[in-house]
Amino acid sequence: DVQLVESGGGSVQAGGSLRLSCTASGFTFDEPHMGWYRQAPGSKCELISDIRGGGVTYYADSVKGRFTTSQDNDKYTAYLQMNSLKPEDTAVYYCAAIPSAVKVLRRCQDPAYAYYWGQGTQVTVS
């Protein structure tokens, strides 16, 4: 079975940090982009970073300078390091193996826009 399994979400005070991990099984990172999306209640699903072949190709303006994405191909794991967190960063975060970087979706986990989605992890900043 192909899976993307996320971990690392939680609750943190404003200004704090969290690191999300996304581990793939059943496929490698060679071909697809690995995207990190998030969706807050009542909001659309926003692409916040996109990495392909180890090179970051996109950060949303809302996270630029605070979030860093990376991947370890040997461990089949992508990471999202989130620093200087703000209450407006509160959302469910998803990793996805995507054919292209679509910046806004109506909803996350839409199979039309990704080969695979992670299960999502809640990040709450107070």
N, C-alpha and C positions, 0 to 999 in steps of 0.2 A: 504493500500500500504506500502511496505517496502521501507524505504528511509534512506540514509545517507546524511546529510546536513552539509556542511563545512562552516566555517566562520573564519575570522581573518587574511586573507592574506592582502597584501598591499605592499607599497614601504617603504624602510628604508635605512638609510646610513650604510655603513660597520661598524661593531662593535655594531650595534643596536640589538634589540630583537623584536620578534613577538611571539604571541601564537595563534596557530590554534586550532579550536574546530571542533569536528565531532559528531553530535547528531544523534542517531539512532531512528527510529520509526518503529514499526511493528515487532521488534525482540529485544532480549536482547543480552548482551555480554557474556552470560554464556559459550557458546560453541566455537564460532570461535575465531581464532586469530584476532586481530585488527592490521592491518598493515598501515603504512604510506609510501607512495611511492612518488617519484617526477620524473618529466621528463622535461629536458631542451630541447630547440630546437636543433634538430639534434642528440640528445642523446637517449639512451635507457631508459626505465623506471626502476628506481633503488629503491629497498626496503631500506628505511633508518631506520625503526624501526618496531619491532614486539612485541606485548604484548598479553598475554593470561592469563585469570583468574587473572588479576591484576599484574601479574609478567612479567617484561620485559625480553624477551628472545634474543633480537638481536638489536644491533645498527650497522649501517655501519661505517666503519673506518673514513669515511669522516665527520661524524657528532659526533663521540664519544667524550664525554666531553663537548660538546656545546649544544646538543639537549637532551631533556628529554621528554619521553612519559609517559602518565598516563591515567587512566580512572576512571570515577565516575559511578559506576553501578547504583546508585540510580537515576542519571540524564541521564543515557543512553548516556553518552558523553565521548569521548576520546579526549585527548589533546596532542598537540605537542608544547612544549616550546622550542623556538629557540633563543639561545643567541650567542653573538659574531659572528653575521652573516657576511658572506663574499660574494663578488660578485659571486663567483662560486656556491653559494646556490640559485641563481636565477633560478626559475623553476616553473612549475605548480605542486602543491602538492595535493595528493589524499589520502583520507583514504579509507580503504577497509576492509570488513569482509572476511577473507581468510581461506581456509582449511589448508593451510600450507604456510610456509615462502619461497616463491620463490624469490631469490634475484635480478634477472634481468629479465625483460620482454621486448619484442620488443616494446610494447606500453602499456601505462596505459589504464585502463578501458577495458581491454580484459576480456570478461565474462568467458573465460575458466579458469581463475586463481583466481576468487573471487566470493563469493556468491553475494556480493553487492559492488558497488563503489560509492564514493561520486562524486559530480559534478566537483570537482577540484577548487583550489583557487590559484591565481597568487601571487607569492612572488618575489619581485624585490629588489635586493640589489645593491646600487651604491656607 
